[in-house]
Amino acid sequence: LHAELEENGLSFYVGGDIQQLTLHAEMQTSNRLHFKIFDAKSKRFEVPHEHIPTVKSDYTSPISDTLEITNNPFGLTVRRKENKKILFDTTMAPLVFADQYIQLSARLPSHNIYGLGEHVHQRFRHDTNWRTWPIFTRDAFPNGGTHNLYGHYPFFLCLEDESGKSFGVFLLNSNAMEVTLQPAPAVTYRTIGGILDFYIMFGDTPEQVVQEFVELIGRPVIPAYWSLGFQLSRWNYGNLTEVKATVERNRAVDLPYDIQYTDIDYMEDKKDFTYDKVKFRELPQFADYLHEKGQRYILILDPAIATSKRVGDTPYDSYDRGTAKGAWVFESDGKTPIVGEVWPGETVFPDYTSQNCIDWWVDEYERFYQEIKHDALWIDMNEVANFQKGSVKGCVDNKLNYPPYTPKIIDEVMYSKTLCMDAKQAWGDHYDVHSLYGYSMVLASEKALERVFGSNRTLLLTRSSFPGVGKYSGHWLGDNGANWNDIKWAIPGMLEFGLFGVPY
């Protein structure tokens, strides 16, 4: 189904109203409706998802059984085809579609709403009393509140009634947004870019909805058997002697733990693809030491790459090779690498949406593996995190860095703790692709693991994520404080990532 939508004469305070829109709708499978509202006359950003296919309509399931269109004012009503029950009804409020502000509301059949992320949700079922959840990847502590965290998940599941029949709603949009749940019950989306690209999945049970969702975004990876055991990690063991002492204490009491991690303290001056030749002098032999007792070793890599030389003024070859490759995120001129600050100090940021960067990352990882044998990879700080606001130069005053409307994200400006929104990546402006940074790093890291481990089973763990990472990676719920609240709040977090297609 194709339709053209004309602007109704109403204007919105942010300006930039788009006068004519196109609606495309199809039944992609008997249990999945796809509808897309976009500006056919002007190219707007659309998520370049590596798994979501273009599926031919299933003409055995006519769209008129499921979708009804209302004119003047425009609205969509989605029904369950077997009993005509209304599930998602946008006629309750007008559609607003401006250049940097899109709003759509829909009435829902019940208050049993689950998902949306990533945040600390203290209950699995959402509160629908005007709760607003911002969605935009951000480096922040998971210590409660309603602020946005590491992942970007505009997906929710609604349990319709006591029969168990359920449906899921997925908005394929990576721009900063907020989702408000209302007592009607209803949902309101407000996003500041891209298009409205909705997938609605139907099921007789919640499980069937999730099955349909992961069929769309990518079925989850089956983890290695050894990765299902107890694992031990902490920030800053300090040196390899302390790590080994920890291992030996646990061995002495026969605690059957399978994996030992090391965080960035193993690195030389906290720089990727290096190790501290003093405090972690015997790290090249550490994996063998663990393997003798059937244990595994996982180390961490962060995306940010230091611009300075190594300790002792020796060259930092990884930075030099990346610069030669043009592997970095650039300033708005598309030529100058954007410079920020992370653990090592002044840093540049790999653009994992660029093939040059992917080639560099795979090569650096293979080189490092030859030095330090390990069993799997842990990637962190990939929201992308930056200790400067935007860059060491700051960010210029334009409509990307200072949009007319900013969702209720955790910080006061879009680029706090991350990059300027007008920075350039191969996939587009950072304004559009920011929440895809962790996702693109996962895709690049999967190629690196494939190069090093081949068909042998390994593991990838990412902090930042987007629908589809579960095809390759697991996730941990962030920098918890090892306290009772964080343990309690992890339970809804684990359940939600099951809905999101990341069961590990």
Helices and strands as residue ranges (DSSP letters): E 2-6, E 20-29, E 32-38, G 63-65, E 67-70, E 75-79, E 86-89, G 90-92, E 96-98, E 101-107, E 113-117, E 131-135, E 153-159, E 166-171, E 177-182, E 186-191, E 196-203, H 206-217, G 225-228, E 230-232, H 240-252, E 257-262, G 264-266, G 268-270, G 283-285, H 286-291, E 296-301, E 305-306, G 311-313, H 317-325, E 340-342, E 345-348, H 355-371, E 376-379, E 424-425, E 428-429, H 430-433, G 434-436, H 437-453, E 460-462, G 469-471, E 474-475, H 484-499
